[in-house]
Amino acid sequence: MGRRKKIKSFETEEAKKENLEKFSKEEKKRAIKFLTPPEEGMKYVILIGDGMGDFILKELNWKTPLEVAITPGMDFIASWGEIGWCQTIPSGLHPGSDVAIMGLLGYPPEKKYTGRGPIEAASKGLVLKPEDVAYRCNLVTLKFEGKDLIMEDYSAGHISTEEAIELIESINRYAGTDKIEIVPGKSYRHILIWRGGSGGLTTYPPHDLLGKNIWFAFEAYNEEPYLKEFIIKAIEILEKHPINLKRKSQNKPPANAIWPWGQGRTPELESFEKIWKLKGAVISAVDLVKGLAILAGLTFIEVPGATGYLDTNYEGKVDYGIEALKEHDLVVIHVEAPDEVSHEGSLELKIKAINEFDRRVVRYFLERIVEITDKYRILVCCDHLTPISIRTHSSKPVPWAIFDSVRNREKKKDLNFCEKTAYNSPIFFKSGPELLSYFLMREPLNLEES
């Protein structure tokens, strides 16, 4: 067998010129003609560990959390199937789960993405008029350090949903109008609806501002006095609210401010089933994933105990996913925990979250799926990197691996599912839609020189 050739794309003229010119005509044909119709009766499973990917860390002897985590489930998929890498964040777009997962569901974000807010609004069944704008709205903890205003916590200490709802109701009661209000969500995540409002502001995700002086970001709201006035009134209400006074007495971060961001108007997505001729379902604890499912016409399945954090009901997501596959062709399971603890900057918890994802989602799914079918494909990936060192998202490519129960009958080699292994693979996709297309209608690539 000869050495492998690395391919960066299969479509663009630039990619062909840069990466395929060394191939013979026969090899080029094999590299480009890899799509075939999905097999009848095949079940498809996508398992997303949000933010699992990372950079190498000195404290891990220049390895990543994925490299040192205990992941026999994902390692099995990489070793018996295929592993590669994918650019899920298009150039010029913010590296968020909204952008990345939209792409992984087959919709090009550079054409379809309008903002995070309207996606999460869809998750709550909110129907916006064309002139309405939806913002994602966090309950956050701000504090003064001298003259600096610091973003101390983007989640107000992962405030409970019960506390958050009471705070939001107070804001609406005393500051809301017929034009602007906040729709309660889970924990710190909520939706601000501005009817007939502006979507042209420059706003900043609060998790990108942790520990920073945020006056520049806060003053950006000056461009829209109506919204800024609402924010100021909300802060005044929150500062004096009994819930926050109690949280302070218990040394918990108070939810002393709202932070609107990710605004936009409702995007138009074609039906997933119409495009792919597959009936799909989605399982997640995160509103933006639910919103994408609803906009794409996919079935969204609520799982009791799914929290979006380390204490989520991992096994429950798998159990509901297995049940869904009896009536659906495809199931997507999204687990938020690795991303959340990455934003917290906890290396120990990130490794734990990856271990839990592998043990209680990937391995458990592999064990259970054989109960209903022997024809299935599993794609495991992260949507974006969330490096511990920067505590926010990165636009770097993500690792993925695919196992096909029909075609992958022999182990190729012992591989670790991690960034290093993925980046050394010859299989690279320049977008999420390209990866999904390969996953749903694929033949094994043969890029070996004879």
C-alpha positions as CSV (number, residue, x, y, z in Angstrom):
1,M,0.0,0.0,0.0
2,G,1.3,3.4,-0.8
3,R,1.2,6.6,1.3
4,R,-2.0,8.5,1.7
5,K,-2.7,11.8,-0.1
6,K,-4.5,14.5,1.8
7,I,-7.5,16.1,0.1
8,K,-9.0,19.4,1.3
9,S,-12.1,19.5,-0.7
10,F,-14.0,17.7,-3.5
11,E,-15.8,20.5,-5.3
12,T,-14.2,23.9,-5.7
13,E,-12.0,24.6,-8.7
14,E,-9.4,26.1,-6.3
15,A,-9.4,22.9,-4.2
16,K,-9.0,20.7,-7.3
17,K,-6.1,22.8,-8.5
18,E,-4.3,22.8,-5.1
19,N,-5.1,19.3,-3.9
20,L,-6.1,17.0,-6.7
21,E,-3.5,17.9,-9.4
22,K,-1.2,15.2,-8.1
23,F,-3.7,12.4,-8.6
24,S,-4.1,10.4,-11.7
25,K,-7.4,10.7,-13.6
26,E,-8.5,7.3,-12.1
27,E,-7.8,8.6,-8.6
28,K,-9.6,11.8,-9.1
29,K,-12.7,9.9,-10.2
30,R,-12.6,7.8,-7.1
31,A,-12.2,10.9,-4.9
32,I,-15.0,12.8,-6.4
33,K,-17.6,10.1,-7.1
34,F,-18.3,9.0,-3.6
35,L,-22.0,9.6,-3.2
36,T,-24.7,7.0,-3.6
37,P,-28.4,6.8,-2.6
38,P,-28.9,5.7,1.0
39,E,-29.6,2.0,1.5
40,E,-33.2,0.9,2.1
41,G,-33.9,0.3,5.8
42,M,-30.7,2.0,6.9
43,K,-30.9,3.9,10.2
44,Y,-28.8,7.0,10.7
45,V,-27.6,8.4,14.1
46,I,-25.7,11.7,14.7
47,L,-24.2,12.1,18.2
48,I,-22.9,15.6,18.9
49,G,-20.7,16.4,21.9
50,D,-20.9,20.1,22.0
51,G,-17.5,21.8,22.2
52,M,-15.6,18.6,22.9
53,G,-12.7,19.7,20.6
54,D,-9.8,21.7,22.1
55,F,-6.3,22.9,21.7
56,I,-3.2,21.1,23.1
57,L,-2.5,22.0,26.7
58,K,0.7,22.2,28.6
59,E,-0.9,20.6,31.7
60,L,-1.8,17.6,29.6
61,N,1.7,17.2,28.3
62,W,0.7,19.0,25.0
63,K,-2.3,16.8,24.4
64,T,-6.0,17.7,24.2
65,P,-8.8,16.7,26.5
66,L,-10.1,14.3,23.8
67,E,-6.7,12.6,23.7
68,V,-6.5,11.9,27.4
69,A,-10.2,11.2,28.0
70,I,-11.4,7.5,28.2
71,T,-13.3,7.1,25.0
72,P,-13.5,3.5,23.8
73,G,-16.9,4.1,22.1
74,M,-15.6,6.9,19.9
75,D,-12.3,5.1,19.4
76,F,-14.2,2.0,18.1
77,I,-16.1,4.2,15.6
78,A,-12.8,5.7,14.4
79,S,-10.9,2.4,14.3
80,W,-13.6,0.3,12.5
81,G,-15.0,3.1,10.4
82,E,-13.6,6.4,9.1
83,I,-12.3,9.5,10.8
84,G,-11.8,12.9,9.3
85,W,-12.2,16.7,9.9
86,C,-14.7,19.3,8.9
87,Q,-14.9,23.1,8.7
88,T,-18.3,23.6,10.4
89,I,-17.9,27.4,10.7
90,P,-18.0,29.3,7.4
91,S,-15.6,32.2,7.1
92,G,-17.0,35.4,8.5
93,L,-19.6,33.8,10.7
94,H,-19.4,33.7,14.5
95,P,-18.3,30.2,15.8
96,G,-21.5,29.2,17.6
97,S,-23.6,26.0,17.9
98,D,-26.4,27.8,16.0
99,V,-24.2,28.2,12.9
100,A,-22.4,24.8,13.2
101,I,-25.4,22.6,13.9
102,M,-27.4,24.4,11.1
103,G,-24.7,23.3,8.8
104,L,-24.5,19.7,10.2
105,L,-28.2,19.4,9.5
106,G,-27.5,20.3,5.9
107,Y,-28.4,24.0,5.7
108,P,-25.5,26.3,4.5
109,P,-25.3,28.9,7.3
110,E,-23.7,31.5,5.0
111,K,-27.0,31.5,3.1
112,K,-29.6,30.6,5.8
113,Y,-28.4,32.0,9.1
114,T,-30.0,35.2,10.4
115,G,-29.1,35.1,14.1
116,R,-29.4,32.9,17.2
117,G,-32.4,34.7,18.7
118,P,-35.0,33.7,16.1
119,I,-33.9,30.1,16.2
120,E,-34.5,29.9,19.9
121,A,-37.8,31.8,19.5
122,A,-38.9,29.0,17.2
123,S,-38.1,26.5,20.0
124,K,-40.8,28.2,22.1
125,G,-43.4,28.1,19.3
126,L,-43.1,31.9,18.9
127,V,-44.3,33.0,15.5
128,L,-42.6,36.3,14.5
129,K,-43.9,38.7,12.0
130,P,-41.4,39.7,9.3
131,E,-40.7,43.0,11.0
132,D,-40.1,41.5,14.5
133,V,-36.7,40.8,15.9
134,A,-35.7,38.1,18.4
135,Y,-32.7,38.4,20.7
136,R,-31.2,35.6,22.8
137,C,-31.2,37.1,26.3
138,N,-29.0,35.8,29.1
139,L,-29.3,36.5,32.8
140,V,-25.8,37.4,33.7
141,T,-23.7,38.6,36.6
142,L,-21.9,41.9,36.2
143,K,-19.6,43.6,38.8
144,F,-17.6,46.8,39.1
145,E,-13.9,46.6,39.6
146,G,-13.0,50.3,40.0
147,K,-14.2,51.9,36.9
148,D,-14.3,48.7,34.9
149,L,-17.5,46.8,34.4
150,I,-16.7,43.1,34.4
151,M,-18.7,40.1,32.9
152,E,-18.3,37.9,36.0
153,D,-20.6,35.1,34.9
154,Y,-22.5,34.7,31.6
155,S,-25.0,32.3,33.3
156,A,-25.5,33.9,36.7
157,G,-24.2,30.7,38.3
158,H,-26.4,28.5,36.1
159,I,-29.3,30.0,37.9
160,S,-32.3,27.6,38.4
161,T,-35.2,27.8,36.0
162,E,-37.6,28.5,38.8
163,E,-35.6,31.5,40.0
164,A,-35.1,32.7,36.5
165,I,-38.8,32.6,35.6
166,E,-39.7,34.7,38.6
167,L,-37.0,37.3,37.7
168,I,-38.2,37.5,34.1
169,E,-41.8,37.9,35.1
170,S,-40.8,40.8,37.3
171,I,-39.0,42.5,34.5
172,N,-41.9,42.1,32.1
173,R,-44.3,43.3,34.8
174,Y,-42.5,46.6,35.5
175,A,-40.5,47.3,32.4
176,G,-42.2,45.4,29.5
177,T,-44.3,47.1,26.9
178,D,-46.5,46.1,24.0
179,K,-43.3,46.3,21.8
180,I,-40.7,44.6,24.0
181,E,-40.8,41.6,26.4
182,I,-38.8,38.6,27.5
183,V,-40.1,35.1,27.0
184,P,-38.8,32.8,29.8
185,G,-36.6,29.8,28.9
186,K,-34.5,27.4,30.9
187,S,-31.9,28.5,33.5
188,Y,-30.1,31.6,32.2
189,R,-31.3,31.3,28.6
190,H,-34.3,33.5,27.5
191,I,-35.7,35.3,24.4
192,L,-36.2,39.0,24.1
193,I,-38.9,39.9,21.5
194,W,-38.8,43.4,20.0
195,R,-41.8,43.9,17.7
196,G,-40.9,46.2,14.8
197,G,-37.4,46.4,16.3
198,S,-34.0,46.8,14.9
199,G,-31.7,43.8,14.1
200,G,-28.8,46.0,13.0
201,L,-26.9,46.3,16.3
202,T,-23.5,44.9,16.9
203,T,-23.9,42.6,19.9
204,Y,-21.5,40.3,21.7
205,P,-22.1,36.8,23.2
206,P,-21.6,37.1,27.0
207,H,-19.5,33.9,27.1
208,D,-17.0,35.6,24.9
209,L,-16.6,38.4,27.5
210,L,-15.9,36.4,30.7
211,G,-13.6,38.3,33.0
212,K,-13.3,41.2,30.6
213,N,-14.1,44.9,31.0
214,I,-17.3,45.1,28.9
215,W,-18.0,48.8,28.7
216,F,-17.4,48.7,24.9
217,A,-20.0,46.0,24.5
218,F,-22.5,47.5,26.9
219,E,-22.3,50.9,25.2
220,A,-23.0,49.3,21.8
221,Y,-26.7,49.3,23.0
222,N,-26.6,53.1,22.9
223,E,-27.3,52.8,19.2
224,E,-30.9,51.7,20.1
225,P,-32.1,54.0,22.9
226,Y,-35.4,52.0,23.2
227,L,-33.6,48.8,23.9
228,K,-31.0,50.4,26.1
229,E,-33.7,51.9,28.3
230,F,-35.3,48.5,28.7
231,I,-32.0,47.0,29.7
232,I,-31.4,49.7,32.3
233,K,-34.9,49.3,33.8
234,A,-34.3,45.5,34.0
235,I,-31.0,46.0,35.8
236,E,-32.7,48.3,38.4
237,I,-35.4,45.6,39.0
238,L,-32.9,42.8,39.3
239,E,-30.6,44.6,41.7
240,K,-33.4,44.9,44.3
241,H,-35.2,41.6,43.7
242,P,-35.5,39.3,46.8
243,I,-34.1,36.3,44.8
244,N,-30.9,38.2,44.1
245,L,-30.6,39.4,47.6
246,K,-30.9,35.8,48.8
247,R,-28.4,34.6,46.3
248,K,-25.9,37.2,47.5
249,S,-26.4,36.1,51.1
250,Q,-25.7,32.5,50.0
251,N,-22.5,33.7,48.1
252,K,-24.1,32.7,44.8
253,P,-23.7,35.0,41.7
254,P,-26.7,37.3,41.4
255,A,-28.6,37.5,38.1
256,N,-28.2,41.3,38.2
257,A,-28.4,42.1,34.5
258,I,-29.9,41.0,31.2
259,W,-27.7,40.6,28.1
260,P,-29.5,40.6,24.7
261,W,-27.4,39.3,21.8
262,G,-27.6,37.1,18.7
263,Q,-30.6,39.0,17.2
264,G,-32.3,38.4,13.9
265,R,-35.5,37.7,12.0
266,T,-36.9,34.2,11.3
267,P,-34.8,32.2,8.8
268,E,-36.5,30.1,6.1
269,L,-35.4,26.5,6.0
270,E,-36.8,23.8,3.7
271,S,-38.1,20.6,5.1
272,F,-35.3,18.2,6.0
273,E,-37.6,15.3,5.0
274,K,-38.3,16.9,1.6
275,I,-34.6,17.4,0.9
276,W,-33.3,14.0,2.0
277,K,-36.4,11.8,1.9
278,L,-35.7,10.8,5.5
279,K,-37.9,11.2,8.5
280,G,-35.8,12.7,11.3
281,A,-35.9,13.4,15.1
282,V,-33.7,15.6,17.3
283,I,-33.0,15.2,21.1
284,S,-31.4,18.1,23.1
285,A,-31.8,20.1,26.2
286,V,-30.8,23.3,24.4
287,D,-33.4,25.7,22.9
288,L,-31.4,26.6,19.8
289,V,-31.1,22.9,18.8
290,K,-34.9,22.5,19.4
291,G,-35.5,25.7,17.3
292,L,-33.4,24.3,14.4
293,A,-35.3,21.1,14.5
294,I,-38.7,22.9,14.4
295,L,-37.6,25.2,11.6
296,A,-36.3,22.1,9.6
297,G,-39.6,20.2,10.2
298,L,-37.8,17.6,12.3
299,T,-39.5,15.9,15.3
300,F,-38.2,17.3,18.5
301,I,-38.3,14.9,21.5
302,E,-38.3,16.2,25.1
303,V,-36.4,14.0,27.5
304,P,-37.2,14.2,31.3
305,G,-34.1,15.3,33.2
306,A,-32.3,16.7,30.2
307,T,-30.5,19.8,31.6
308,G,-27.8,20.9,29.2
309,Y,-25.2,20.4,31.9
310,L,-23.2,17.6,33.6
311,D,-26.2,16.4,35.5
312,T,-28.2,15.7,32.3
313,N,-30.1,12.5,31.7
314,Y,-27.6,10.9,29.3
315,E,-29.1,7.4,29.2
316,G,-32.6,8.9,28.9
317,K,-31.5,10.6,25.7
318,V,-30.3,7.3,24.3
319,D,-33.4,5.4,25.4
320,Y,-35.7,8.0,23.7
321,G,-33.5,8.0,20.6
322,I,-33.7,4.2,20.3
323,E,-37.5,4.4,20.6
324,A,-37.6,7.2,18.0
325,L,-35.6,5.1,15.5
326,K,-38.5,2.7,15.3
327,E,-40.5,5.3,13.4
328,H,-37.8,7.6,12.1
329,D,-34.9,7.1,9.7
330,L,-32.5,9.5,11.5
331,V,-32.0,10.6,15.1
332,V,-29.7,13.4,16.2
333,I,-28.7,13.5,19.9
334,H,-27.0,16.7,21.2
335,V,-25.1,16.9,24.5
336,E,-24.3,20.3,25.8
337,A,-22.2,19.5,28.9
338,P,-18.6,19.6,27.3
339,D,-19.2,23.1,26.0
340,E,-20.6,24.5,29.3
341,V,-17.7,23.3,31.4
342,S,-15.3,24.6,28.7
343,H,-16.7,28.1,29.1
344,E,-16.2,27.6,32.9
345,G,-12.5,26.9,32.2
346,S,-12.5,23.6,34.1
347,L,-10.2,21.1,32.5
348,E,-11.1,18.4,35.0
349,L,-14.8,18.8,34.3
350,K,-14.3,18.9,30.5
351,I,-12.5,15.5,30.6
352,K,-15.3,14.2,32.8
353,A,-17.9,15.5,30.4
354,I,-16.2,13.8,27.5
355,N,-15.9,10.6,29.5
356,E,-19.6,10.7,30.3
357,F,-20.6,11.4,26.7
358,D,-18.6,8.4,25.5
359,R,-19.7,6.0,28.2
360,R,-23.3,7.0,28.7
361,V,-24.2,8.1,25.1
362,V,-21.9,6.7,22.5
363,R,-21.2,3.3,24.0
364,Y,-24.7,2.9,25.4
365,F,-26.2,3.7,22.0
366,L,-23.9,1.1,20.3
367,E,-25.1,-1.4,22.8
368,R,-28.8,-0.6,22.4
369,I,-29.2,0.0,18.6
370,V,-28.6,-3.7,17.8
371,E,-31.9,-4.4,19.6
372,I,-33.8,-2.8,16.7
373,T,-31.6,-3.1,13.6
374,D,-28.4,-4.4,12.2
375,K,-28.2,-1.8,9.5
376,Y,-27.1,1.6,10.8
377,R,-24.6,4.4,10.4
378,I,-23.4,6.5,13.3
379,L,-21.7,9.9,13.0
380,V,-20.0,11.2,16.1
381,C,-18.6,14.7,16.1
382,C,-18.5,18.1,17.9
383,D,-20.1,21.1,16.4
384,H,-17.2,23.5,17.1
385,L,-14.1,23.6,19.4
386,T,-14.4,25.2,22.8
387,P,-10.8,25.4,24.0
388,I,-10.3,25.6,27.7
389,S,-7.4,28.1,27.2
390,I,-9.7,30.8,25.7
391,R,-13.1,29.7,27.3
392,T,-15.0,30.4,24.2
393,H,-15.6,28.9,20.7
394,S,-13.1,28.5,18.0
395,S,-13.6,28.4,14.2
396,K,-11.0,25.7,13.7
397,P,-12.1,22.4,12.0
398,V,-13.7,19.7,14.1
399,P,-13.0,15.9,14.3
400,W,-15.7,13.4,13.2
401,A,-15.9,9.7,12.8
402,I,-18.4,7.4,11.0
403,F,-19.2,3.7,11.5
404,D,-21.3,1.7,9.1
405,S,-22.5,-1.6,10.5
406,V,-22.9,-3.1,7.0
407,R,-19.7,-1.9,5.4
408,N,-17.3,-1.7,8.3
409,R,-16.8,-5.4,9.1
410,E,-13.1,-5.3,10.0
411,K,-11.0,-3.0,12.2
412,K,-8.5,-1.0,10.1
413,K,-6.2,0.0,12.9
414,D,-6.3,1.2,16.6
415,L,-7.2,4.9,16.5
416,N,-7.9,7.4,19.1
417,F,-10.8,9.7,18.4
418,C,-9.2,13.1,18.8
419,E,-8.1,16.2,16.9
420,K,-4.6,14.9,16.0
421,T,-5.9,11.7,14.4
422,A,-8.6,13.6,12.6
423,Y,-6.3,16.2,11.2
424,N,-4.0,13.5,9.9
425,S,-6.9,12.0,7.9
426,P,-7.1,12.5,4.2
427,I,-10.9,13.1,4.4
428,F,-11.7,16.8,4.9
429,F,-15.0,18.5,4.3
430,K,-15.2,22.2,3.9
431,S,-18.7,22.5,5.4
432,G,-21.2,20.8,7.6
433,P,-23.6,20.2,4.7
434,E,-20.8,18.4,2.8
435,L,-20.2,16.2,5.8
436,L,-23.9,15.4,6.2
437,S,-24.2,14.6,2.5
438,Y,-21.3,12.2,2.8
439,F,-22.8,10.6,5.9
440,L,-26.2,10.0,4.3
441,M,-25.2,8.9,0.8
442,R,-21.7,7.6,0.8
443,E,-19.2,5.0,-0.4
444,P,-15.9,4.4,1.3
445,L,-13.2,6.6,-0.1
446,N,-10.2,4.9,-1.7
447,L,-7.4,7.3,-1.8
448,E,-4.5,4.8,-1.7
449,E,-1.9,4.9,-4.4
450,S,-1.7,1.5,-6.1
